[in-house]
Amino acid sequence: MPERDHYDLAVSGAGMVGAALALALAREHWRVAIAERRSASDCATHDPYERISLINAAASEFLADLGIDIARLGTPVLRMRVWDHQWPGSIQLDAEDEGLPRLGYMVENRALEQALHAALKDAGVAIHYATQWQAGPLQDHHRLLYDGHGEAIATTLLAIAEGRESRLRDRCAPAPIWREDYRQQAITATVWMERPHTGTAYQRFLPTGPLAVLPFSDDAGGQPRASIVWSARNSLARRLLALSDAEFLCRMQESFGAQLGRFTAVGKRGHYPLSALHLSRYRSERAVVLGDSAHGVHPLAGLGVNLGFRDVAALRQILVEAQRQRRDWGSAAVLAQYERQRRPDNLVTVLTCGALNRLFSNRSAALAGLRDIGLMGSNLIPPVKAFFIRQATGL
């Protein structure tokens, strides 16, 4: 195969995690190919649902190292407040308590993705849009991949970051997958309110699932806005989605409270099912899995994409060190280092988020009392609060 068709790394999936990995290795002067199933026009358009993610402080620093200015793209998160529907106990997390300027930024997923795509273009890496690679055979020290037109490339290593349902993962890195269906839907939307959020991320635990009201930029007229993620049991979610905007805002006001005054308007509502997954193995022959293709968490802690960026940071370090030592970076021994480093952290986070969701999403008075003691304890014991802040910042 001609040299021009051989790559050091091929990345399947140009979402936030896949694009970050491709950019991270391109910055190390690797020859990188990246493919994305969506079209270029789909990736370039504005997301009508304006879905956002918390990019924590550690992920912000990592992205800054790649030349991505999160401060320009996002809204700072200065503090968090978490409380229960039934009891007054709460967790108050404040960046200032830890001597930090902020806990992170709320960033539109599509805006961050587009910034990464632009950086890849500037780095000379072309994204193969509307392309789904098919697995070819292993040959010597590389793997063959075919696009839908029969064209082939060879790569020393294939990285799969296609999302939770990945055919290429199942073909190239088959492994048992643990899954849990939470029987909930996440309803997402932008809302307008009377009072500014002042950089506070709110999360209230309800019997049917948590309601998060997250800092978002003001609109063009200077009116305060927030982004919501309302996790609700399937039956309730269907009813909420069927409501008119006025009825939906009324239900949300009742569920959230008056901290931000009256909610005055709501944008287009989106929804997606909530579940967890975790792979028993992150690697195969010249293939590695990361991001949502390897692990999926409940959105209550806002950790999903940050786990993916931690995958990217760890994999970059391991691959670059292997190259420096003149080792085969697609070998099982090198990829095992990545799996050992990232799998325990991801597994603990997946299980912890699931346990928190089960603990808080119920009507048991006994459990409500226990969790209130826990929330009050977190406020009263500084080391516990510091632990929660470290988890929120990723530092």
C-alpha positions, 0 to 999 in steps of 0.5 A: 500500500502506498505510504500516503495511505498509511496513518499513525492513527485513525479515529472513527467519530469526530464528536468532542472526544474523537476530535480532541484525540485526533487534534492531540496527536496531530499536535504531536506531528502524527499522521492522523485520519478521522472519519465522521458519519454525519455530513459536513453540513450537519456538523456545521449547523446550529443545534436547535436543542442547544445541548450543553456539557459541563467542561470541568477545570481539568478538561478546560486546561487540557483543551487549552493545551490543544489551543481551544479557548473554552472561556470564549465558548462557555459560561463560567460555573462558579458554584453548585447547589444540590438539594433534595425535594423533601428535606432542607439539607443541601451541598454547596460547592464553591470554587472560591473555597478551594482557591479556584477561579471557577469549577468549569464552564458550561459549553454548547456541545456543537460549539465545542465540536465546531471549534475542534473541527476548525482546529483540525483543519488548521492543523492540516487534518481533513475530516472524512465526513459522511463516512463510516469505516468498515473493518478490514483485515489485520496485516503485519503491523497495521489494520486496514479500513474501508470507506463506503466507496471501497477505498482503503487506508492502513493505520497503525492504530484505530481509535473508536469514539463513535458513541454508545452504539458503535458497529465498528467497536463491536466488530474490531474490539468485541467485548462483553458490555454491562448495561443498565436501563434507568427507565428515565428520559432526559429532557433538555431545553433552554429556558428564560427566567427573571433572575440571572443565574450568577454562575450557579449550577443547580440540581434538585433531586425529585422522586422521579429523577434530578432536575438540573438548571445550569448556567447559560449565556444571556440571549442577544437582548441581555435576558438571562437564560439557563439550560435544563436537563430534567431526568424523569421516569419514562411515563412522566417524561412523555407527559411533560413532552406533551405539555404546551410551553406554558404548562411545561414551565408551570410544572418546572416552576413547581418542581424547581422553586423560586430561586431564579424567579419566574421562568418566562419562556422555553426553547425547543425541547429535546429528549433521550433515554438514560442508561449506563454502559461499561465495556469489560475491555477497552482494547483489541488488536490495533484497536482502542475504545474511548469516550461513550463507546467505552462507558456511559454514565447518568448525566446527573453529575455532568461527568460524561464528556469529562471522562472522555477527555480524561481518556484522551489525555491518558491515551495521548501520553501513553502513545507519545511515550511509546513512540519516543521509546520506539515501541509499537504504539498499536501493540497489546502491551501499550494499549493495556497501559491505557486500559489499566489507567482508565478503566477503574476510574470510569467504572467507579464513576459509572457505578457511583452515578447510578447509585446516586440516581437510585438513592435520590429518585425514590419516595422512601421517607427513610432513604430521604432522611438518610440522604439528608443527613449525608447532604448536611454532613457534606456542608458541615465537614470541610474535607467532604466538601473539598472531595466533592469539589475535586470531583466537580473540577477534575483536579 
